[in-house]
Amino acid sequence: MKLSALALSLSLLAMGQAAHAAPDFAQVKDILTKNACLACHSVDKKVVGPAYIDVAAKHKGQADAADVLTKHIKGGSSGVYGPIPMPPNVGISDADIKTVVDWLVAGAPH
């Protein structure tokens, strides 16, 4: 009995870790490309807007990071990274926003 309980616990732990893994960058890049995000952002260099690694660093460790980033992507933002506002991105799906936000919260690995 104890061995099967241990096996179940290890399986659940492994599933939990897989669920919190950062999304694959190829998937994120497809989302960023189809939603024109890369016109103003890049992963590691400021373009019009900040680099994604800078966004990830700014929000690292913040409990509300996912909510804040989701709000900025959906509704736009102003004054967060300088004077140029980010327009709302109304065409991106909630599922795609979640994938991008999960990637950012994980540190924008590429």
Contact map, one row per residue, 1 for C-alpha under 8 A:
11111000000000000000000000000000000000000000000000000000000000000000000000000000000000000000000000000000000000
11111100000000000000000000000000000000000000000000000000000000000000000000000000000000000000000000000000000000
11111110000000000000000000000000000000000000000000000000000000000000000000000000000000000000000000000000000000
11111111000000000000000000000000000000000000000000000000000000000000000000000000000000000000000000000000000000
11111111100000000000000000000000000000000000000000000000000000000000000000000000000000000000000000000000000000
01111111110000000000000000000000000000000000000000000000000000000000000000000000000000000000000000000000000000
00111111111000000000000000000000000000000000000000000000000000000000000000000000000000000000000000000000000000
00011111111100000000000000000000000000000000000000000000000000000000000000000000000000000000000000000000000000
00001111111110000000000000000000000000000000000000000000000000000000000000000000000000000000000000000000000000
00000111111111000000000000000000000000000000000000000000000000000000000000000000000000000000000000000000000000
00000011111111100000000000000000000000000000000000000000000000000000000000000000000000000000000000000000000000
00000001111111110000000000000000000000000000000000000000000000000000000000000000000000000000000000000000000000
00000000111111111000000000000000000000000000000000000000000000000000000000000000000000000000000000000000000000
00000000011111111100000000000000000000000000000000000000000000000000000000000000000000000000000000000000000000
00000000001111111110000000000000000000000000000000000000000000000000000000000000000000000000000000000000000000
00000000000111111111000000000000000000000000000000000000000000000000000000000000000000000000000000000000000000
00000000000011111111100000000000000000000000000000000000000000000000000000000000000000000000000000000000000000
00000000000001111111100000000000000000000000000000000000000000000000000000000000000000000000000000000000000000
00000000000000111111100000000000000000000000000000000000000000000000000000000000000000000000000000000000000000
00000000000000011111110000000000000000000000000000000000000000000000000000000000000000000000000000000000000000
00000000000000001111111000000000000000000000000000000000000000000000000000000000000000000000000000000000010000
00000000000000000001111100000000000000000000000000000000000000000000000000000000000000000000000000000110010010
00000000000000000000111110110000000000000000000000000000000000000000000000000000000000000000000000110110000000
00000000000000000000011111110000000000000000000000000000000000000000000000000000000000000000000000000010000000
00000000000000000000001111111000000000000000000000000000000000000000000000000000000000000000000000000010000011
00000000000000000000000111111100000000000000000000000000000000000000000000000000000000000000000000000000000000
00000000000000000000001111111110000000000000000000000000000000000000000000000000000000000000000000000000000000
00000000000000000000001111111111000000000000000000000000000000000000000000000000000000000000000000110010000000
00000000000000000000000011111111100000000000000000000000000000000000000000000000000000000000000000000000000000
00000000000000000000000001111111110000000000000000000000000000000000000000000000000000000000000000000000000000
00000000000000000000000000111111111000000000000000000000000000000000000000000000000000000000000100010000000000
00000000000000000000000000011111111111000000000000000000000000000000000000000000000000000000000000000000000000
00000000000000000000000000001111111111000000000000000000000000000000000000000000000000000000000000000000000000
00000000000000000000000000000111111110000000000000000000000000000000000000000000000000000000000000000000000000
00000000000000000000000000000011111110000000000000000000000000000000000000000000000000001011000000000000000000
00000000000000000000000000000001111111110000000000000000000000000000000000000000000000000000000000000000000000
00000000000000000000000000000001111111111000000000000000000000000000000000000000000000000000000000000000000000
00000000000000000000000000000001100111111100000000000000000000000000000000000000000000000000000000000000000000
00000000000000000000000000000000000111111000000000000000000000000000000000000000000000000000000000000000000000
00000000000000000000000000000000000111111100001110000000000000000000000000000000000000000000000000000000000000
00000000000000000000000000000000000011111110111111110000000000000000000000000000000000000000000000000000000000
00000000000000000000000000000000000001011111111001110000000000000000000000000000000000000000000000000000000000
00000000000000000000000000000000000000001111100000111000000000000000000000000000000000000000000000000000000101
00000000000000000000000000000000000000000111110000111100000000000000000000000000000000000000000000000000000000
00000000000000000000000000000000000000001111111001110000000000000000000000000000000000000000000000000000000000
00000000000000000000000000000000000000001101111111100000000000000000000000000000000000000000000000000000000000
00000000000000000000000000000000000000011100111111100000000000000000000000000000000000000000000000000000000000
00000000000000000000000000000000000000011000011111000000000000000000000000000000000100000000000000000000000000
00000000000000000000000000000000000000011000011111100000000000000000000000000000100101000000000000000000000000
00000000000000000000000000000000000000001100111111110110000000000000000000000000100000000000000000000000000000
00000000000000000000000000000000000000001111111011111110000000000000000000000000000000000000000000000000000000
00000000000000000000000000000000000000001111100001111111000000000000000000000000000000000000000000000001000100
00000000000000000000000000000000000000000011000000111111100000000000000000000000000000000000000000000001001110
00000000000000000000000000000000000000000001000001111111110000000000000000000000000000000000000000000000000000
00000000000000000000000000000000000000000000000001111111111000000000000000000000000000000000000000000001000000
00000000000000000000000000000000000000000000000000011111111100000000000000000000000000000000000000000001111100
00000000000000000000000000000000000000000000000000001111111100000000000000000000000000000000000000000000001000
00000000000000000000000000000000000000000000000000000111111100000000000000000000000000000000000000000000000000
00000000000000000000000000000000000000000000000000000011111111001000000000000000000000000000000000000000100000
00000000000000000000000000000000000000000000000000000001111111001000000000000000000000000000000000000000101000
00000000000000000000000000000000000000000000000000000000001111101000000000000000000000000000000000000000000000
00000000000000000000000000000000000000000000000000000000001111111000000000000000000000000000000000000000000000
00000000000000000000000000000000000000000000000000000000000011111100000000000000000000000000000000000000000000
00000000000000000000000000000000000000000000000000000000000001111111000000000000000000000000000000000000000000
00000000000000000000000000000000000000000000000000000000001111111111100000000000000000000000000000000000100000
00000000000000000000000000000000000000000000000000000000000000111111110000000000000000000000000000001100100000
00000000000000000000000000000000000000000000000000000000000000011111111000000000000000000000000000000000000000
00000000000000000000000000000000000000000000000000000000000000011111111100000000000000000000000000000000000000
00000000000000000000000000000000000000000000000000000000000000001111111110000000000000000000000000001000000000
00000000000000000000000000000000000000000000000000000000000000000111111111000000000000000000000011001000000000
00000000000000000000000000000000000000000000000000000000000000000011111111110000000000000000000000000000000000
00000000000000000000000000000000000000000000000000000000000000000001111111111000000001010000000000000000000000
00000000000000000000000000000000000000000000000000000000000000000000111111111000000000011000000010000000000000
00000000000000000000000000000000000000000000000000000000000000000000011111110000000000011101000000000000000000
00000000000000000000000000000000000000000000000000000000000000000000001111111000000000111100000000000000000000
00000000000000000000000000000000000000000000000000000000000000000000001111111100000011111000000000000000000000
00000000000000000000000000000000000000000000000000000000000000000000000110111111000011110000000000000000000000
00000000000000000000000000000000000000000000000000000000000000000000000000011111111111000000000000000000000000
00000000000000000000000000000000000000000000000000000000000000000000000000001111111110000000000000000000000000
00000000000000000000000000000000000000000000000000000000000000000000000000001111110000000000000000000000000000
00000000000000000000000000000000000000000000000011000000000000000000000000000111111100000000000000000000000000
00000000000000000000000000000000000000000000000000000000000000000000000000000111111110000000000000000000000000
00000000000000000000000000000000000000000000000000000000000000000000000000000110111110000000000000000000000000
00000000000000000000000000000000000000000000000110000000000000000000000000000110111111000000000000000000000000
00000000000000000000000000000000000000000000000000000000000000000000000000011110011111100000000000000000000000
00000000000000000000000000000000000000000000000010000000000000000000000100011100000111110000000000000000000000
00000000000000000000000000000000000000000000000000000000000000000000000000111000000011111000000000000000000000
00000000000000000000000000000000000000000000000000000000000000000000000111111000000001111100000000000000000000
00000000000000000000000000000000001000000000000000000000000000000000000011110000000000111111000000000000000000
00000000000000000000000000000000000000000000000000000000000000000000000001100000000000011111000000000000000000
00000000000000000000000000000000001000000000000000000000000000000000000000000000000000001111100000000000000000
00000000000000000000000000000000001000000000000000000000000000000000000001000000000000001111110110000000000000
00000000000000000000000000000000000000000000000000000000000000000000000000000000000000000011111110000000000000
00000000000000000000000000000000000000000000000000000000000000000000000000000000000000000001111111000000000000
00000000000000000000000000000000000000000000000000000000000000000000000000000000000000000000111111100000000000
00000000000000000000000000000010000000000000000000000000000000000000000000000000000000000001111111110000000000
00000000000000000000000000000000000000000000000000000000000000000000010010000000000000000001111111111000000000
00000000000000000000000000000000000000000000000000000000000000000000010000000000000000000000011111111100000000
00000000000000000000001000010000000000000000000000000000000000000000000000000000000000000000001111111110000000
00000000000000000000001000010010000000000000000000000000000000000000000000000000000000000000000111111111000000
00000000000000000000000000000000000000000000000000000000000000000100110000000000000000000000000011111111100000
00000000000000000000011000000000000000000000000000000000000000000100000000000000000000000000000001111111110000
00000000000000000000011110010000000000000000000000000000000000000000000000000000000000000000000000111111111110
00000000000000000000000000000000000000000000000000011011000000000000000000000000000000000000000000011111111110
00000000000000000000000000000000000000000000000000000001001100001100000000000000000000000000000000001111111100
00000000000000000000110000000000000000000000000000000001000000000000000000000000000000000000000000000111111110
00000000000000000000000000000000000000000000000000001001100100000000000000000000000000000000000000000011111110
00000000000000000000000000000000000000000010000000011001000000000000000000000000000000000000000000000011111111
00000000000000000000010010000000000000000000000000001000000000000000000000000000000000000000000000000011011111
00000000000000000000000010000000000000000010000000000000000000000000000000000000000000000000000000000000000111
